[in-house]
Amino acid sequence: MPIGLADARALLDGYPARPTVAAIGSHSALDIADGAVSEGLPSLVLAQAGREKTYARYFRTVRSPDGRRERGCVDDVWTYPKFADVTAPAEQAKLRAQGALLVPNRAFSSYVPLDAIEAEFRVPIVGSRHLLRIEERSERENYYALLERAKIPFPRALRSPEEIDRLVIVKLPHAQRRLERGFFTASSPEEYRTKSESLAKRGAIDPAELARARIEEYVLGPVFNFNFFCSPLAEPSDRLELLGVDERRESDLDGMVRLPAAQQLALSPSRQIPQYTVVGHGTLTVRESTLEGVFALGEKFVEESRRTAPPGIVGPFCLQTCLDQDGRPSVFDVAARIGGGTNVHLALGHPYGNALWRTPMSTGRRIALEIRRAIEQGRLSEIVT
Ligand code: AMP
C-alpha cells in the first residue's frame, strides 16, 4: 500500500518542536545540512560506511563550550552498511524517535528502492515522495509524460535509428556504472551503428539495451539547470521561486571542448566519443528577458505535478533546460527534488534567491526556512508527504 498523505501526516504525531533535518549522505547533503543549521535546526546525514568522511570529519559541527556551532554544519552522522538499509523497520523507528524530516536527494531515490520509498519508508519526507519515480525514463509515467501534459516543450523523440536525419542524442544507462550515462550522439543511421558498436566494445553500453534507448533531438544551446522552489505555505501568486541556476561539468565532454579542434581530431577514435559523467557544477544566470518564460515553465510544471500526484511539488525541483538561439526552452530532464548542482550556492546563496529573500538564500536554507515557518504556523503537516 502506498504511503498516502494522511499516513505521512500521522507520522508527525509526537514530533519535537525542533525536528532534525536529515538527508542521505551524497549529492546535495551538504547544502541541506548547511541550510538546516543556518535556520537553527539540527542536521543529520545518513551515510554509507566508507563514504562518511566528508560529513563525519571535514564538515562535522564543532561547538564551543556554551554549545554554539563554531565550525561545520553536520551535527550528526549515522552510518549504514548500505544506503538502502535506512528502510529497515528498526532504522525507521530510530529516525522517527529522533524527529527526523527526510529531505530527498538523488542519492535517496537512486540508492533506496523506489518501491520501498513509496510503500515502506514511514518517515516524513519534506518533498514529493510520489513524484520521485518520474525521473526513471523506463517508467511509463515518467517526466516526459508530465511535460507533455503540462505543455512544456521537450526534445522530440525518434522512433528508430533509421529515422535519424539530424543530430540526436541516444539515452541509455552506462553498461557497468549503472547510475551513470552511456549517452552518445549521432547524425545518421550509419553513425549510430558505428558509435554504438564502438561503445559496446568499450563496455560503455549494453547492445541489448539499445532497443529501449530514447533517441531524441539534440538541442543546440547551453544547458541551464533551473533550481526552483515551490512553497505550499505561500499564497498561490507567491508559491513559485527561482532560487538559482547551475550548469554541469561533465567528463570527458568538458575536457574535450577545452581542446583546440586539431587536438580533438587527434584523439583516438574511441576517445572521440565523449562520456557524460557529472563531475562538478558552475553557476549561471539567464538573459533577463528570458526570465518570465522560465517562470512560466516552472508554473506549468507545478500545476501539472499537482494533478499527477497531489499535493504536487513540495519544495525544491529542477528543470534541466537547453535554450536555443531565440531563447526558446527545451526541458530535457527533470528532478522532482533538490537538484544535483545546488552546492554552487551553498552558504552563499544565489543572485536570484538572495534578491528575493534579501539575505543569502541557498536551496538548503530555503528548505529549512520552509520547515521553520511551517512549525511556527502550525502547518508542518502541509509540507510532508
Ligand atoms: P541527463 O542525463 O538527461 O541529465 O543528460 C546528461 C547530459 O546530456 C546533459 O547535461 C546534456 O549535456 C546532455 N543532453 C541530454 N539531453 C540533451 C538534448 N536533448 N540536447 C542536448 N543535450 C542533451
Boltz pocket constraint, residues with backbone or C-beta under 6 A from the ligand:
constraints:
  - pocket:
      binder: B
      contacts: [[A, 155], [A, 169], [A, 181], [A, 183], [A, 216], [A, 217], [A, 218], [A, 219], [A, 220], [A, 221], [A, 223], [A, 248], [A, 250], [A, 276], [A, 320], [A, 322], [A, 332], [A, 333]]
      max_distance: 6.0
